[in-house]
């Protein structure tokens, strides 16, 4: 469940950081709340079996989160490559998408493919701390403070 809370924080941040663009409206843009529109796009993408459906949203935060959640639900890190040019200017968004797939699917090999060092480190730490995987994964973390936190037993201060 912490993974979902993490994505809720990322969703909130991307809503603030990514500007609106001039895309056309779809059935998911019928005045519903942001979370309802996101849910609509995810359902449409999953029903079509195609994460490109997420690109129909006029809102970059919805496009990013829809692609990321589609990738997680379908164990499809390749879908993260759909994160568009405006989002690609912030390479951490693609890295966060791949990291989310790795954590949601308990796949440390995907963490190794993340190019952003802090996102990669966070990926490994989430696998250990949130998913309960082997602490040996902490050795892959470059940031010493994060590595130490990863190796600290739960409940320790």
C-alpha positions as a Markdown table, in Angstrom:
| # | Residue | x | y | z |
|---|---|---|---|---|
| 1 | Unk | 0.0 | 0.0 | 0.0 |
| 2 | Unk | 2.9 | 2.4 | 0.5 |
| 3 | Unk | 3.7 | 2.1 | -3.2 |
| 4 | Unk | 0.3 | 3.5 | -3.9 |
| 5 | Unk | 0.9 | 6.3 | -1.4 |
| 6 | Unk | 4.2 | 7.0 | -3.1 |
| 7 | Unk | 2.4 | 7.3 | -6.5 |
| 8 | Unk | -0.2 | 9.6 | -5.0 |
| 9 | Unk | 2.7 | 11.9 | -3.9 |
| 10 | Unk | 4.3 | 11.7 | -7.4 |
| 11 | Unk | 0.9 | 12.3 | -8.9 |
| 12 | Unk | 0.4 | 15.5 | -6.8 |
| 13 | Unk | 3.8 | 16.7 | -7.6 |
| 14 | Unk | 3.5 | 16.1 | -11.4 |
| 15 | Unk | 0.1 | 17.9 | -11.3 |
| 16 | Unk | 1.9 | 21.0 | -10.1 |
| 17 | Unk | 5.1 | 20.7 | -12.1 |
| 18 | Unk | 3.8 | 19.8 | -15.6 |
| 19 | Unk | 1.9 | 22.5 | -17.5 |
| 20 | Unk | -1.4 | 21.9 | -19.3 |
| 21 | Unk | -1.0 | 21.4 | -23.1 |
| 22 | Unk | -3.4 | 21.9 | -25.9 |
| 23 | Unk | -4.7 | 18.4 | -26.5 |
| 24 | Unk | -8.2 | 17.4 | -27.6 |
| 25 | Unk | -10.8 | 16.1 | -25.2 |
| 26 | Unk | -12.0 | 12.6 | -24.9 |
| 27 | Unk | -14.8 | 10.9 | -23.0 |
| 28 | Unk | -12.6 | 11.0 | -19.9 |
| 29 | Unk | -12.5 | 14.8 | -19.9 |
| 30 | Unk | -16.2 | 15.2 | -19.0 |
| 31 | Unk | -15.6 | 17.6 | -16.1 |
| 32 | Unk | -14.9 | 14.9 | -13.6 |
| 33 | Unk | -12.4 | 15.3 | -10.8 |
| 34 | Unk | -8.7 | 14.8 | -11.6 |
| 35 | Unk | -8.5 | 11.4 | -9.9 |
| 36 | Unk | -11.7 | 10.2 | -11.8 |
| 37 | Unk | -10.2 | 11.3 | -15.1 |
| 38 | Unk | -7.0 | 9.4 | -14.3 |
| 39 | Unk | -9.0 | 6.3 | -13.4 |
| 40 | Unk | -11.0 | 6.7 | -16.7 |
| 41 | Unk | -7.8 | 6.8 | -18.8 |
| 42 | Unk | -6.2 | 3.9 | -17.0 |
| 43 | Unk | -9.4 | 1.8 | -17.5 |
| 44 | Unk | -9.5 | 2.7 | -21.2 |
| 45 | Unk | -5.8 | 1.9 | -21.7 |
| 46 | Unk | -6.1 | -1.4 | -19.9 |
| 47 | Unk | -9.3 | -2.3 | -21.8 |
| 48 | Unk | -7.6 | -1.5 | -25.1 |
| 49 | Unk | -4.4 | -3.3 | -24.0 |
| 50 | Unk | -2.6 | -0.2 | -25.1 |
| 51 | Unk | -0.8 | 2.4 | -22.9 |
| 52 | Unk | -0.9 | 4.9 | -25.8 |
| 53 | Unk | -4.5 | 5.6 | -24.8 |
| 54 | Unk | -3.0 | 7.6 | -21.9 |
| 55 | Unk | -1.6 | 10.1 | -24.3 |
| 56 | Unk | -5.1 | 11.3 | -25.2 |
| 57 | Unk | -5.3 | 13.3 | -21.9 |
| 58 | Unk | -4.7 | 17.0 | -22.3 |
| 59 | Unk | -3.0 | 16.9 | -18.8 |
| 60 | Unk | 0.7 | 15.9 | -18.5 |
| 61 | Unk | 0.2 | 14.7 | -15.0 |
| 62 | Unk | -2.6 | 12.3 | -16.0 |
| 63 | Unk | -0.5 | 11.1 | -19.0 |
| 64 | Unk | 2.5 | 10.4 | -16.8 |
| 65 | Unk | 0.5 | 8.7 | -14.1 |
| 66 | Unk | -1.7 | 6.7 | -16.5 |
| 67 | Unk | 1.4 | 5.3 | -18.3 |
| 68 | Unk | 3.2 | 4.6 | -15.0 |
| 69 | Unk | 0.2 | 2.8 | -13.5 |
| 70 | Unk | -0.5 | 0.9 | -16.8 |
| 71 | Unk | 3.2 | -0.2 | -16.8 |
| 72 | Unk | 3.0 | -1.4 | -13.2 |
| 73 | Unk | -0.3 | -3.2 | -13.6 |
| 74 | Unk | 0.8 | -5.0 | -16.7 |
| 75 | Unk | 4.5 | -5.5 | -15.8 |
| 76 | Unk | 5.4 | -3.5 | -18.9 |
| 77 | Unk | 8.4 | -1.2 | -18.3 |
| 78 | Unk | 8.5 | -0.6 | -22.1 |
| 79 | Unk | 5.4 | 1.5 | -21.7 |
| 80 | Unk | 7.4 | 4.0 | -19.8 |
| 81 | Unk | 9.1 | 5.0 | -23.1 |
| 82 | Unk | 5.8 | 6.6 | -24.0 |
| 83 | Unk | 6.4 | 9.5 | -21.6 |
| 84 | Unk | 6.5 | 12.3 | -24.0 |
| 85 | Unk | 9.0 | 15.0 | -24.9 |
| 86 | Unk | 7.8 | 17.6 | -22.3 |
| 87 | Unk | 8.1 | 15.0 | -19.6 |
| 88 | Unk | 11.3 | 13.6 | -21.0 |
| 89 | Unk | 12.9 | 17.0 | -20.2 |
| 90 | Unk | 12.6 | 15.7 | -16.7 |
| 91 | Unk | 14.3 | 12.3 | -17.0 |
| 92 | Unk | 13.4 | 11.4 | -13.5 |
| 93 | Unk | 9.8 | 10.8 | -14.6 |
| 94 | Unk | 10.8 | 8.0 | -17.0 |
| 95 | Unk | 13.1 | 6.6 | -14.3 |
| 96 | Unk | 10.3 | 6.8 | -11.7 |
| 97 | Unk | 8.0 | 4.9 | -14.0 |
| 98 | Unk | 10.5 | 2.1 | -14.5 |
| 99 | Unk | 11.2 | 2.1 | -10.7 |
| 100 | Unk | 7.5 | 1.8 | -10.0 |
| 101 | Unk | 7.2 | -1.2 | -12.2 |
| 102 | Unk | 10.2 | -2.8 | -10.5 |
| 103 | Unk | 8.8 | -2.2 | -7.0 |
| 104 | Unk | 5.2 | -3.2 | -7.8 |
| 105 | Unk | 6.4 | -6.4 | -9.4 |
| 106 | Unk | 9.2 | -7.1 | -7.0 |
| 107 | Unk | 11.8 | -7.1 | -9.8 |
| 108 | Unk | 15.3 | -5.9 | -8.8 |
| 109 | Unk | 16.7 | -6.5 | -12.3 |
| 110 | Unk | 14.5 | -3.5 | -13.4 |
| 111 | Unk | 16.1 | -1.3 | -10.7 |
| 112 | Unk | 19.4 | -1.9 | -12.4 |
| 113 | Unk | 18.1 | -0.4 | -15.6 |
| 114 | Unk | 17.2 | 2.9 | -14.0 |
| 115 | Unk | 19.7 | 5.6 | -15.2 |
| 116 | Unk | 18.9 | 8.3 | -12.5 |
| 117 | Unk | 21.1 | 7.4 | -9.5 |
| 118 | Unk | 18.8 | 8.6 | -6.8 |
| 119 | Unk | 15.8 | 7.0 | -8.4 |
| 120 | Unk | 17.8 | 3.7 | -8.8 |
| 121 | Unk | 18.8 | 3.8 | -5.1 |
| 122 | Unk | 15.2 | 4.5 | -4.0 |
| 123 | Unk | 14.1 | 1.6 | -6.2 |
| 124 | Unk | 16.3 | -0.8 | -4.3 |
| 125 | Unk | 15.4 | 0.6 | -0.9 |
| 126 | Unk | 11.7 | 0.3 | -1.6 |
| 127 | Unk | 12.2 | -3.3 | -2.6 |
| 128 | Unk | 13.8 | -4.0 | 0.7 |
| 129 | Unk | 11.9 | -1.7 | 3.0 |
| 130 | Unk | 8.4 | -1.8 | 1.4 |
| 131 | Unk | 8.4 | -5.2 | -0.2 |
| 132 | Unk | 10.4 | -7.1 | 2.4 |
| 133 | Unk | 13.0 | -8.4 | -0.1 |
| 134 | Unk | 16.5 | -9.5 | 0.8 |
| 135 | Unk | 18.7 | -6.8 | 2.4 |
| 136 | Unk | 21.5 | -7.8 | 0.1 |
| 137 | Unk | 19.9 | -5.5 | -2.4 |
| 138 | Unk | 21.0 | -2.6 | -0.2 |
| 139 | Unk | 24.5 | -3.2 | -1.4 |
| 140 | Unk | 23.4 | -1.9 | -4.9 |
| 141 | Unk | 22.6 | 1.6 | -3.4 |
| 142 | Unk | 25.3 | 4.2 | -4.1 |
| 143 | Unk | 24.0 | 6.9 | -1.7 |
| 144 | Unk | 25.6 | 6.0 | 1.6 |
| 145 | Unk | 22.8 | 7.5 | 3.8 |
| 146 | Unk | 20.1 | 5.7 | 1.8 |
| 147 | Unk | 22.2 | 2.5 | 1.9 |
| 148 | Unk | 22.4 | 2.8 | 5.7 |
| 149 | Unk | 18.7 | 3.4 | 6.0 |
| 150 | Unk | 18.1 | 0.4 | 3.8 |
| 151 | Unk | 20.2 | -1.8 | 6.1 |
| 152 | Unk | 18.6 | -0.5 | 9.3 |
| 153 | Unk | 16.0 | -2.9 | 10.8 |
| 154 | Unk | 12.4 | -1.7 | 10.8 |
| 155 | Unk | 11.5 | 0.0 | 14.0 |
| 156 | Unk | 15.1 | 1.2 | 14.7 |
| 157 | Unk | 15.9 | 4.9 | 15.0 |
